[in-house]
Amino acid sequence: TTQVIALEPKNSIGYEERAHMLAKQGKTAEALKDCDKAIALAPRSYFAYIARGHVRRVAKDFEKARADYDYAVELAPDVHSTHNGLAWFYATVRDTKFRNGKRALDYAKTACELTDWKDAYCLDTYAAALAETGNFKEAIRWQEEAVRRCLTTDTHYRNLRERVGLYKSGKALFEDE
């Protein structure tokens, strides 16, 4: 992605992608700079706000993370990933001030509807929201469907499979542990 930025320094996508990589490495300050650069280049890019929401979540700045996810939905209400990002936040964040199963379920359902209930990641989020609301029977059903729809070569496949067991044990997901 640094090469993409070098070739196209006015394209926000390279900054967004590099921000995700930096956040995974725990370099949240650098990642936030890339997100801010992406937003400066493309102020109406919902993906840039999702990226910054993710980085802020990793940095445990939950208030600003939620604001970024909210704004992404406002920018692109017909895009499943905006709803899915906000639903994932509400369903899995550790801080109880922000965790909200009902809101998670509403946003996750919208994301699933926008994908005709076929996207593994949206189904995964829907299952997490169901588990957060205590509906483990349905969480297991939808998590198993997410696993069926996910390629076994996908980097998240193992996590999706493991969540079936988590929900069978009657536990909700806390992603930021």
N, C-alpha and C positions, 0 to 999 in steps of 0.2 A: 504493500500500500504506500510506502514511502516513495517507491518508484512511480506509482500512479500520480502522487502529489507533485513529484518533480516534473513529470510530463504534462500534467494538467493542474497547475496550482490554483486555478479559479473554479475547479470542480469540487463541490462539497462532498461528493461520495467518498473520495479518498480519505478525507479527514474523518468522516463518520466511521468508516471501516477501521481506520487506525485507532480511533478512540476506543472501539470495542476491544481491540487487541491489547491496548495499553491498560484498560480497566481489568482485563483478565490477569495481567501481570502485576496488578496492585498499584499501578502508576496513575492514580486517579487525577492528580493535579495536571499532569500532561494530557490525559484523556479529556479533561474538561476544557483545556485550551483548544484542543482539536474540535471538540463539539461547538465551542463558541465561534471558532473560525468557520466551521461548516454553516452555522446559523447566520453569520455575517454574510457569507457568500450566497446563501439560499434561505432567506428568512421565512419562507413559506414551506420549507421542506419538513413534512411531518416526520420523516425518518430521522432527521437531525435532532428533533425534539425527543423522539423515542430513544435515540442513542444517548442524549444527555440525561434523560430520565434514568436510564440504566446506570450510567456512570455515577450519577448522584446517589442512586440507591446503593451501589457498591461502597460509596464513600459515607453511607449512612446519613445522608442529608435528605431525609424522607419527605420533608415538607416541599422542598424544591423539586424532588423527583416526581412527586405526585402532580405538582403544577405543570411540569414538562409533559407528563403523560396526558393530563387533562387537555393541554393545549394541542397536542398531537391529534386527539380526538376531534377537537374543535376545527382544526385545519382540514382534516380528512375523515369526516364522519362515515363515509362509505367504504373505508379501507379497513379490512379485518385486523391488520396488525396494530392499528392504533387502539382498538378496543381490547385486543388480546394483551397488549402491554399493560394497560391500566388494570385489566382483570387480574393479570398475574401479580401485579403489585399488591392489590387489595387482598388477594387470596393467600399470598405466601410471605409477606413482609413480617418480620418478627415483632416489630413495635406495635403493641396493641392499640396505640393511639391512631394508627393508620389502617390496621387490619380490619377488613369489613367483608364478611362472607356474602351478604346480600348484594352489595354493590359489585363484588367480584362476579357473582353469578349473573347479574344483569349484563355486565360488559362481556363476559365470556359467552353468554348465549347469543348476543349480537354478533360477536366474532364468528361463532359457529354458523349462524344463519347466513352471514355474508359469504361463507365458503361452502354452503350447502351441506354442512356437517361432514366434510371430507378432509379437512386439514388436521393432521396429527397433532400439531402444536396447539391449535385452538381447542381440540378435544382434550388434550392434556391439561390445559388451563381450566376448561370447564370441569374436568374431574377434580382438580385442586380446589375449585370454588365449591363444588358439591361437598367435598370432604370438610372444608372449612365450615360449612353450614351444618355438618353432622350427618349428611345423607351419604353414608359410606357405601350402601348397596349400589346406588346409582354411580357413585364415584368409581367404584370398581368396574362397573359395566362400561363406563365411558373411557376409563383408563385402558382397559383391555382393547377397546376399539381404537384408541390412539396408537397402541402398540401394533395392532394389525395394519394400520395405515402408514406406519413409519418404516422406511427402508432399514433393513438390518445393518446396512453399512453406514447409516446416519450416526454422527457422533453422539447424538442424544438418545439413541435407541436403548442403551443399557439403563439410563436414568428413567426412561418411560416404563420399562419393564419392572424396575425396582419399586416404582411407586404403587404398582398393583399390590405388592406385599405390604407396603406402608398403610394403604387404605384398608386392606384386609385385617390389619392389626388395630384398626380403629383410631388411627392417628392422621392428623392433617399435616400438610407439608409446610415447613419453614425453610424457604430457599436461601436465606441469607445467613445461615449458620456457618 
